[in-house]
Amino acid sequence: MAILYFAWIPDYGMNWASVSWWSSIALLLFSFVLIHELGHALAARNRGVQAEKIVLFPLGGGAYMPEQPKQLWSEVFVYAAGPLANILLAVIAWGILLLRPDGKLLVAFYLKLSGNLVVFPGILDQLLGLTLAVNLLLAFGNLLPAYPLDGGRILRALLRHPFGVRVSTVIVTVLGIIIGLGLAWAGWHLGDPLLVVGAGFIVMMSVMEYQNGWQRRRLAGKTLQDVLRMPQKLQPGVYTNNTVAETIRKFEETGWPVLPVFNQWNEQIGFVEAAVLQEEAVDLQAAVRPFCEVEFVSAGPDENLLAVIERIVDANVYGATITGGRGQLIGYVFTEDVMTLLDTPFRRMMRRWE
């Protein structure tokens, strides 16, 4: 849409040559980002870690890996592989440009930030020059020691052994905020909106990772008992053949945000959330079964709360059922209760303004 907007010329119409050129440039830029992420994914596979997917978006991309390499230098290699892939592309473009007429002048034209070079590159020279300049920018920009850039992840991996996870995360996220604000200031003064937006992304991701680390530290000091919902209030429980109206009354009786649902053999088959019934249920006499989330996490009473919560988040479910020996039901842990546990006066104050 942006390409079409800027290619429109008043009193003339659409400049289709401009649309074609900038569409090609956009496709080329996405291909550079894709190669960067493929570098991460292939390096991870080489180190025995599977990359689940690669996602591309306007300001970059990401290779999502469910776990990280166990060895330090394998982790560093995986994070460095993306910038190395871009450097390899830049070297290839540089070599081809040098073989072109006035190759040295073309290289200087695309790499020098200032100067009075006058060259007339053809379409091939322009594509090679962009490949050289953009890939160098992607490589060295990503090597800045700021979270979530590759350089920040490499620095955190190197600092984790001597300083621990907490200190290393604080260092790279604070650097991310500082460097991001610096880049935003530079983008503002240079009149570069993309740099400002990219810098804002770095700051936002650094703040989110710092907050995530703060939440993990708080949860590490808590136990399952701090958020455990006891099952005594659930007699009788919610069954798949209960109506929506009956289930809503059960929510009112217990005051719970989520309720477990059982089949006719008293086996839990999942959870149902009060908010889902309020938003989606139309017929109060309909069975509650279609509104149930049939996936849930099981855990033991001696497990670490943080580990249980991470499993709940990874499974993207409402909560966990806590059982003891021989399958004895002990209680339930819900994500909503954990969020309440992590609540602060500042968050409560901010919610009043929403």
N, C-alpha and C positions, 0 to 999 in steps of 0.2 A: 504493500500500500504506500509506503514511504517513497519507493521508487517512482510509482505512478504520480504521486503528488508533486514531486520535484521535477518530473519530466513534462508536466503540463505547462505550456507557454500560452499566456493570455493572447487573444487575437490570432493565435496560430494553431493551437490544438496540441495533441500529444506528439512529443518528439520520440518516435519509436526507435530511432537509432540510439538515443540516450537510454531508453528502457532496456534495450538489448544489451548495451554495454554494461550498465550497472547491475543488471540481472546476472550477467556473466561474472562480474566481480564478486557479487554476493555468493554465488555458487562456489567460486574459487576460495573465498574466505572460509566458508563452511567446510570445504574439503581440507583446508589446513588444520582446522580445529579437529576434524574427524581423524586425521592422521596423528595429531597430538594424542588424542584419547586412545587410538589404536596402539600407540606406543606403550601407554600405560597397561592396556589390556594384555598385549602380547608379552610384555615383561613380567606381568603378574602370572600368566600361564607358565612361563619359563621357570618361575619360582614356586610352582605348585599351587597357585591361588587362582580361582576362577572368577573372571569379571562377569557379573550377571547381565549387564546391559550398558550401552553407551547412549547418553542423552545429549542432544545438541540444542542450544538455545541462542538467541541473538548475541549475547555477550560472552559465549564460550560453550563449555560442555563439561561432561563428567563421565568417568568410567566407574560404575558402582560395583564394589567388591564386598561381599558379605563378611570377609575376614581379611586381615593383613598378614603379610609374611612374618614368620616367627623370628627370623634372624635380622639383626640391625641392617647389615649391608644389603640384604635382599630387599628390605623395605625402602632403603635409600635408592637402590637401583630402579625399583618400580616407579617411584615418584620422579626420578630424574629422566626416565625413558621418554616421557612426553616432550620436554624441551629438547632432548637429544634428537628426537624424530624431526622436530622443526629445524634444528641446526643442520641436520643432514639434507633436508630439502633446500635450505638456503645455500649450502655448499654446492649442491648440484646446479642450482640456478646461477650461482656465481661463476662456476666453471663454464657453463654454456654462454653466459653473457661475455666472458672474456674472449670467446671464439668468434663473437659477432664483430662486424666493423665498428671501430671506435669503442671496443669493449671496455677498456679501462675508464674512458669518459662516462660510459653508461653506468658502470658500477659506482663511480664517484657521484654521479648525478642522483642516484637513488639512495646513497648512504650518507652523503654530506648534508648536515642540517642547514648549512648556509654556504653561499658561494655564488659566483657569476658564471656557472657552467651553462653553455647553450648547446643543447643536443636536440635532435629530432627523432625520437625513438618510434619505430613502427609498432604495430600491434603486438607482435611476438616479443619485441624488446620491452614493451610496457608490461606484459604478463610476466616475463622473467624478472623484471625489476621489482614488481609487486611481490612476487614469490620470495625474492631475496629479502626485501625490507620487512614484509609482514611476518615472515617466519623468524627472522632475527628478533623482531619486536615480541612475538609470542614466546619465544624461547627465553630471552633475558627478562621480559616482564614477569613471566611465571616463576622465575628463579629469585624474585624478591623475597626476603625473609619475612613474609607476612601471611597469616592465615586468611583465606583457604588456598592460597597459591601453592604451587609445588615446592617453592623454596621454603615456605613456612612449614610445610609438612616434613620436609627433609630436616630442617632445623629442629623441629620437635622430636623427631626420631633420634637425632644425635644427642639432644639434651636429656632425653628420657632416662637413660642409664645413670648418668651422674646426679641428676636432680629429681627424678621421679616424674610421674605423669602430671601431677597437679602444677608444679612449678614450670615445667616445659610448656604446658598448655597456656598458662598465664603469660609467659614471655611472648609466645608467637601471636596470641590474640591481642595483646597490648601493642605489639609491633604492627599488627594488621590495622588496628585503629589509627595509630600514628601515621603510618605510611599511606593509608587510605585517605585520611584527612589532608595529607600533603599533596597527594595526587589530585584530590578534588580542588584544592586551592590552585594548583598549576593548571588544571583544566579550565577553571573559571577565568583565569587571567589570559589563557591562550585562546579562549573562545571555543573550546573543544567540548561539546556536550557529551560525546561518547566517553571521554575520559572521566568526566564528572560522574556519569552514571556508573561506569565501571568501578570507580573509587568508592562510590556509595555502596555498591555490592560488596566490596571487600570489607568495609566498615560494618555493614549489617551482618555478614557471615561471621566476622570476628566477635561481635557482641553476642550473637546467638551461641557460638561455641563456648565463649566464656560463661554464659548463663547456664549452658548444659553442664559444664564442669562444676559450677556452683551447685546445681541440683544434684548431681551425682555425689558430691561430697556430703550434702545434707542427708541423702538417702542412705549413704554408707553408714551413717551413725544411727539409723533407725532399724527396727526389727519388724517382722510380720505382725507382731502383736499390736503395734502402733496403728495399724490400719485394718485389722482383721474384723470382719463382720461375722458374728456368731449366728448359727443356723436356727436357734430356738424360736425366733419370731416367724419362721416360715411354715409352721404347722397349721393347717395343711399347706403344702407347697403349690406351685403353679405347674400345671400339666398341659400337655400339648392340646388336649381337647377342651381346656378352659376357654371361655369367651374373652373377648377384649374387655368387656365391662367387668367381669370377675377379676381379671388381671389388674385393671386400674384400681379396683377396690383394695387389692392386695398391696399395691404400691402405696396407697393412702394409709393402710394399716401399719405397714413397716417403716415408711419414710425412706425406703432404700431407692437409690437412683437406678439400680439394675437388679434383676431377679433371675435366679437360676430356673430353668425349665426342665421338667422330667417327663419321661414316657410312662406307659402303663406299668412297666416293671420297676419303677422308681429309680431308673438310671438317668443321670443328668445328660441331656442332649445339647445343652447350650445355655445362652443367656438372652434375656429380652430387656431392652432399655425403655424407661418410661418416656423419654423424649421421642423415641421412634413411634410409640403408640399414639402420642399426642399429635404428631405431625402427619402420620401416614394412615392410621386406622380411621375408616369412615363408618363401617358397620360395627356397632358395639356388640352385636350378637355373633360376629364372625369368630372363628377359632383363632387363638393367638399364635398357632404354629407358624404361619407364613412370616411373622414379624420377628422370629427368633434368629439370633446369630448362632449357628450350629458349631462354631469353632471356639474353643477355649483352651486355656493353659492349666495344667495340673502341676502342683508343687507340694513339697513336704514341709512340715512345720519347722524344721531346722534350717531351711534354706535362707540364704541372704536376701533381704528385701530388694536390694538393688538388682541382683541377678534375676529375681522373679519379674520385676518391672521391665527389665530389658527384654525378657522373653515375651511379655505381654505386648510390648511395643513392636517387636519384630514380627509377631503373629498378627498384629493389628486387630486385637479382640478387646472385649469389654473388661475382662478381668481373668482371675485365676481361681481355681477351686483347690483348697488346701486339704489334703487328706493325710491321715496317719497310717500306722500299720494295719494291714488287712483291709485297706480301703476305707477306714473309718473317717467319716466327714468331720472336719474340724471347723471350717469356716470359709470365707471368701475374701478376696482382695480385689478391689475395683480401682480402675485408673482415676476415677473422679475423686475418690478418697485420698489418693496419693497427691493429686493436684492441690487438694485442700491442705494436706500436710505441708506442701511447699509454699503455701500462701504467705504473703508478707503484708504489713501495713501499707507499703507503697502500692502494691498491686490492688489492694482493696480500695485505696483512694483513687487510683486510676480508673477502676471499674465504675465508680460513681459518676465519672465524667463521660462514660461511653453512652 
